Amino acid sequence: MTKSEKTIEKDLFRLISDSQLAKMVNGKVYRAGMRPDGSKSEDIVVKFLTGTEGQIQTGVVVVNIYVPDIVTKTSGKNLENTSRVEQLEDAVIGFVQDCRDVEYLYELDGTPQSFAVEEIGQHAVTARIHYQRVTN
């Protein structure tokens, strides 16, 4: 049976919610569009990006981990918390490599990287996770 985009997103959301990766952050795990505006926590957001139908469903789900910037005392500028970003990049790599799921095969679709989210004073670690699911 073919699964919809929201169901695939929910499946990875549940897997991440019960993982060591979720325990590493001081915030929560959310599905796309559910993260509260103004959150200052390290939150994980799971969003379905693309998928194909067929006997083997494949596609990509994006995982973003938000990390508050460090504000410098001298200039008041926001700087990326590079050590924390590096820890979380390594953690998401470990999550995907160690992920054992009976229904899906997960692998990284590129190297996790960070980008500035200037309007909220945070950086986000983003990982594209490729999934493969054999349908019945």
ZIQUIVEN-V98526 format. One record per run of one state. SS is the DSSP state (hx for helix, st for strand, lp for the rest). FROM is the first residue (numbers start at 1). TO is the last residue. If there is no record, write none. Layout:
# ZIQUIVEN-V98526
ss->(SS,SS)
from->(FROM,FROM)
to->(TO,TO)
This chain:
# ZIQUIVEN-V98526
ss->(lp,hx,lp,hx,lp,st,lp,st,lp,st,lp,st,lp,st,lp,hx,lp,st,lp,st,hx,lp,st,lp)
from->(1,5,18,20,25,29,32,44,53,56,69,70,72,78,80,82,99,104,109,113,118,121,122,135)
to->(4,17,19,24,28,31,43,52,55,68,69,71,77,79,81,98,103,108,112,117,120,121,134,136)
